[in-house]
Amino acid sequence: MLLEQVYENAPTVKSGTHYTTINEFTDQQPALRPDVLIEARNRLCKIGEFVANKILVEEDKGAILGAAICLEKKLPLAVARWYNYDLINSLVVPIKSEYFTGNLYMNGISPGDRVVIVDDTISTGGTLAALIEAVNKAGAKVVEILVAVEKVDYGGVKKIQAKYNLPVKSLIQISIDPLTHRTKVLTNKITHLQTAQ
């Protein structure tokens, strides 16, 4: 499958205290082929239930994937931004991820909404935790979390499940080799479908 091909043996760079992959899916290096995005969209749409009335993404890497799913599922798309654009009624939540520490600014989620969070990657879980907190603060409910890629070395899925009792559905799991700093695809099976106890 294309997503596995994109990640297998992908190079990484040090980002703060963690290594992050550089590839066409998340960084457009090389430019993102439509077939890769279509495959990721289709696979996530297949495993997702989408018993929701909105999709939420973060504006950086998750927005491209979220927009593709929004068009397929015909659900409104809300975006959490990394910077305050002086938008009225923005909800502000702190975020600490492997890439960024600061605030997320969310618009478009209303009390009573049922929300599917979509993201490209989960590593430490910091971005997803901030998105969940923003939804909760808005008086809405996260009903599903879908990510394309899980970096298993950083434990983000376990953190999200333990803190929020929410399962995370992912398409593939990857690990970064500590010697070569290259990515290894561990599995392409749907993971983490069980509800946390």
C-alpha positions in Angstrom: 0.0 0.0 0.0 1.1 3.5 -0.7 1.1 4.8 2.8 3.4 2.0 4.0 5.7 2.7 1.0 5.9 6.4 2.0 6.9 5.6 5.5 9.2 2.6 5.1 12.8 3.7 5.5 11.8 7.4 5.5 14.4 9.8 6.8 13.9 11.7 10.1 15.1 14.9 11.7 15.5 15.8 15.3 12.6 18.0 16.4 13.1 19.1 20.0 13.7 16.0 22.0 12.2 13.6 19.4 12.8 12.4 15.9 10.1 13.1 13.3 9.8 11.6 9.8 10.1 13.7 6.7 7.9 12.3 3.9 5.4 13.3 1.2 2.3 12.6 3.3 3.0 14.9 6.2 5.7 17.3 4.8 5.1 17.2 1.0 8.7 16.2 0.4 8.5 15.2 -2.3 5.1 16.8 -3.3 2.1 14.8 -2.1 0.7 12.5 -4.8 -3.1 12.6 -5.0 -3.1 8.7 -4.8 -1.4 8.8 -1.4 -4.0 11.2 0.0 -6.9 9.3 -1.6 -5.7 6.0 -0.1 -5.3 7.5 3.4 -8.7 9.1 3.1 -10.4 5.9 1.9 -8.8 3.7 4.5 -9.7 6.1 7.4 -13.2 6.4 6.0 -13.5 2.6 6.0 -12.5 2.2 9.7 -14.3 5.2 11.0 -17.9 5.1 12.1 -18.6 8.9 11.7 -21.6 9.0 14.0 -21.0 12.7 14.4 -22.0 16.0 13.1 -18.5 17.6 12.7 -14.8 16.8 12.0 -12.0 18.6 13.9 -8.4 18.9 12.7 -5.4 21.0 13.6 -4.4 23.4 10.9 -0.9 22.2 10.1 -0.5 18.6 9.0 -3.9 17.2 9.9 -5.9 19.8 7.8 -5.1 18.3 4.4 -6.3 14.8 5.5 -9.3 16.2 7.4 -10.4 18.2 4.3 -10.3 15.1 2.1 -12.4 13.2 4.7 -14.8 16.1 5.1 -15.6 16.1 1.4 -16.1 12.3 1.4 -18.3 12.2 4.5 -20.0 15.5 3.9 -19.5 16.7 7.4 -18.6 20.2 8.4 -14.9 20.8 9.2 -13.6 22.7 12.2 -10.0 23.7 12.5 -7.9 24.3 15.5 -5.2 26.9 14.8 -1.7 27.4 16.2 -2.1 31.2 16.2 -4.8 33.6 17.4 -6.2 35.4 14.4 -8.5 37.5 16.6 -11.5 35.4 15.6 -14.6 35.9 17.7 -15.4 33.1 20.2 -12.1 31.2 19.8 -11.6 28.6 22.5 -8.0 28.6 23.8 -6.4 25.5 25.2 -2.8 24.9 26.1 -0.8 22.4 24.0 2.5 20.6 24.6 3.5 18.3 21.7 6.8 17.1 20.4 6.9 20.1 18.0 5.2 23.0 19.8 4.4 24.4 23.2 1.8 27.1 23.5 -1.9 27.4 22.7 -4.4 26.1 20.2 -7.3 28.3 19.1 -10.4 26.4 18.1 -13.5 27.6 16.2 -16.5 25.9 14.8 -17.4 23.5 17.6 -20.6 24.2 19.5 -22.2 22.8 22.6 -23.8 19.4 21.9 -21.7 18.7 18.8 -20.5 15.1 18.3 -17.0 15.3 17.0 -14.6 13.1 15.1 -11.0 14.2 15.5 -8.8 13.4 12.5 -5.0 13.7 12.4 -2.2 12.5 10.3 0.0 11.3 13.2 0.0 10.5 16.9 3.3 10.4 18.7 3.4 11.9 22.2 -0.4 12.6 22.1 0.0 16.3 22.9 -1.9 17.6 19.9 -4.8 15.1 20.4 -5.0 15.9 24.1 -5.3 19.6 23.3 -8.0 18.9 20.7 -10.0 16.8 23.2 -9.7 19.4 25.8 -10.9 22.1 23.4 -14.0 20.0 22.4 -14.8 19.3 26.1 -14.4 23.1 26.9 -16.9 23.8 24.1 -19.5 21.6 25.7 -19.2 19.0 22.9 -18.2 15.4 22.8 -15.4 13.5 21.1 -16.9 10.4 19.7 -14.0 9.0 17.6 -10.3 9.6 17.0 -8.8 8.6 13.6 -5.1 8.9 12.7 -3.2 7.6 9.8 0.0 6.9 11.5 1.0 6.0 15.1 4.6 6.5 16.2 4.7 3.7 18.8 7.9 4.8 20.5 6.4 7.8 22.1 3.3 6.2 23.8 0.7 8.8 22.7 -2.1 6.2 22.2 -1.7 4.8 25.7 -1.7 8.4 27.1 -4.9 9.3 25.3 -6.7 6.1 26.3 -5.6 6.3 29.9 -6.5 10.0 30.4 -9.7 10.3 28.3 -10.9 6.7 28.0 -11.1 7.2 24.2 -9.8 4.6 21.7 -7.5 5.7 18.9 -7.9 4.1 15.5 -4.8 4.1 13.3 -3.9 2.7 9.9 -0.2 2.0 10.4 2.3 1.9 13.3 5.9 3.0 12.8 9.1 3.1 14.8 12.3 5.0 14.3 15.4 3.0 14.4 17.8 4.5 17.0 20.9 3.8 15.0 19.9 4.7 11.5 17.2 7.2 12.4 15.1 5.8 9.6 11.4 4.8 9.9 10.3 1.2 10.0 6.6 0.2 9.4 5.6 -2.2 12.1 2.1 -3.1 11.0 -0.6 -2.1 8.6 -3.5 -3.5 10.7 -6.1 -1.3 12.3 -4.9 -0.8 15.8 -6.4 0.2 19.2 -10.0 -0.5 18.4 -10.8 -1.6 21.9 -12.2 0.9 24.3 -9.9 1.7 27.2 -11.0 0.2 30.4 
